[in-house]
């Protein structure tokens, strides 16, 4: 296992972030919890500057700030009303940021599939401890019983999509850098809005559409800026 300390840190970051997010949605609406987690790209850019020495250019910072404003416009969260519970999704955002940074630090030292195995194995002990603590806490909602078949199916879907997502996150951070890959997580918001519209009939209003337009525009802006930068570097090398 290459750099086992970083592999353990990757697992701890994922497991702690997951525990805090699932706890948060017991205490606050899903929309508010999701909004706070979208601070992750900002945290990732700061951590990249501190630990990876990856200075984020003006295009990256501009895209992140614009997309974050778009998130706030779409969800219009009331942070003051959330209280201390707002710290849980914030810890989730921090956990994802640490994962981005660690992915970059271990990039190229094993295959992407092996990196998935390492992070899962490292996350397992903390998740098991949290599960046992919840089970014996006496709180009914944390009691571990035999799930229904539909619950197992939904868990299987989550496991499959999450594994694929983390696989692609690792590839993205390994190839493009943590600060540049992190803003792409804003796509989650657009996918969530589309799925909510399709399955639950939650039609977005004009304000939500305006925020979504800002998010999409910021992503296109960042992509074009990076494409131009890569093209200019290629021309310089060719000359």
N, C-alpha and C positions, 0 to 999 in steps of 0.2 A: 504494500500500500504506500504510494508516494505521499510524503509529507503528512503523516497521520494526524498531527496536531490540527492542521487546517481542515482535514476531512471531518474530524470530530466537531470543529467549529461550524462547518457547513451543516452537519446534522443537527446541532443544537439550534442554529439559526432557523432552520426549517421547522423543527418540532415546536420551538417556543413561539414562533410566529403563528403556526397553525392552532396551537392551544389557545393563544390569546384571541385569535379571530373568532374561533368557535365560541369562546366565552363571551366575546363582545356582542355577538348577535343574540345571546340570551338576554342581554341587558339593554340593548338599544336597537332601533330599526336597522335593517340591513343596509339601506341607502346611506345612512350616516356613518356606519362602520366602514363601508366600502370607500366613502369619500376620504376619510382620514388615512386609510392605507395608501391612497394615491400620493401621499407625501414621500413615498419611497424613492422616486427618481431624483428628487431634490437632495435627499439624504445620500443617495448613491453618488451623485456628482461631488458632494462635499467630501465623502470618504475617499473617492477616487483621487481627488486632489491631495488629500492628506497622506494616504497610504500607498497609492499606486503611482503618484506623480503623473497622473493623466490630466493635464490642464484642460478643462472644458472650454471650448471656444465660444465666441459670442453666439453663434448659431445654436449650439447645444443649450446654453443657458436660456436664450430667448425662446427656444422651442419648449423647454421644460416649464418655464414660467407661464407662457401663453397657454399650454395645455392644462396646467394646474388651475389657471383662471377659468378655463372652460369647464373643468370639473366642478368648480364652485358654482358656476352659473347653472349647470345642469341640475345639481342636487341641492343647492341652496341650504347647506347644513346649518343648524343652530348649535354651534359648539358650546355656547354658554349654558345651554340646557342639559348637556350630556354629563357634566360633572367629571368625577374621577374615572368613570367608565371609558371616557375618551382615550385614556392612556393605553387601554388594551389594543385597539387597532393601531395606535402609534407604535407600540412595541412590535406589532406585526410588520409594519412598514420598515422599522429598523432591522428586523430579522431578515427581510427580503434584501435590504441593502447590503447587509453583511454577506449574504449568500452571493450576490453579484460580485462583491469584492473578492471573496474567497475563490469563486469560480475563475476569476481572472488570474489569481495567484497560482492556481494549480493547473492552468491551461496547458495542454500539450504533454502532460506527464502520464497520461493514460487515455484510453479510449473514452468517448462520451458515454458509452454503455457502462463501462467500469465505474465512471464517476457517479452514475446514477445508483449503482449498487452501493458504493461507499457512503453516499449521503443517506440512503435508506437505512443501512445498517447502523450508522452513527445516530440517526434520529430515533431508532426503535427503543432504546432503553429509557429515554426521557418520556416518550409517549406511553410506555408501559407503566412507568411510575405514576404519571399523571392519571392514567386510567384507574389504577388501583386506589389512589388517593380519593378520586371522585367516587368510586364504588363504595368505599368504606366511610365516606363522609356523612352518610345518612341523608343526603339530599336526593329526593326521588329522581330528578332529571339526570343525575349523574350515575344512577344505578345501571350496572351492566347486566342485561338480560339477553335472552335468545331473540334476535331480531326477526321480524317478518321477512318473507321472501322479497317483497318490494323494497325493503330497506337494504337488503344485501345487493339487490340489483343496482340501486342508486349508488351504493358505496363502490361497486365495481366500476360504474361509469365515472365516478369522481376519481378513482384510483387510476384508471386508464388515461383520462384526459390530463390529470395532474402530472402523471409520469411523462407524458408526451410534452407537456408544457415546460417542465423542468429540464427535459432533454434539450429542447430548443433554446431555453434560456442559457444553458451552459454553452451551447454552440455559439450563440450570439455574443456572449461576453468574451468567449475565448477568441473570437475572430475580430470583433469590432471594438471591444473595450467596454468596461462597465458603464461609464457615463453615457456612452452613445446608445447602448442597448436598453438602458433603463427607461427612457421616455416612451419606448414602444409599448410598455405595459398599459398606457392609456387606451390602447385598443380594447382592453377589457371592458371599459365603460360603454363603448359603442356596441360591443357584442351583447352585453347585458341588456342594453336598451332594446336592441332588436329582438332578443329572445323574450323579453317581457312583453313587447308588442305582439309577438307571434303567439305565445302560449297563454298569456294572462290578459291580453287586451289592454295593456297599459300604454295608451297612445301618448307619445311625448308632445308637450305643448310647444309653442313658439320659442319660449325661453330655453327649453331643453334643446331644441333643434339649433338654436344659435350657439349654445355652448358646445354642442357636438361639432358644429362647423368649425369652431375655433380649434378644437382638438385635432380634427382631420387636417386642417390647414397647417397646424404646427408640425404634424408628422411629415407632411409633404415638404414643408420648408426645411426641416432637418435632413430629410433624405436627399433633397437636391443640393443642399450645402455640402453634405458629405460626399456626394457623387462628384461635384465639381472639385472638391479638395483632392479626392483620390485621382481624378483625371489629371489635375495639374501636377501632382506628384509623379504620376506615370510619365507625363511629358518631360518633366525635368530629368527623370532617370534616363529616358530615351535620348535626350540631348547630351 
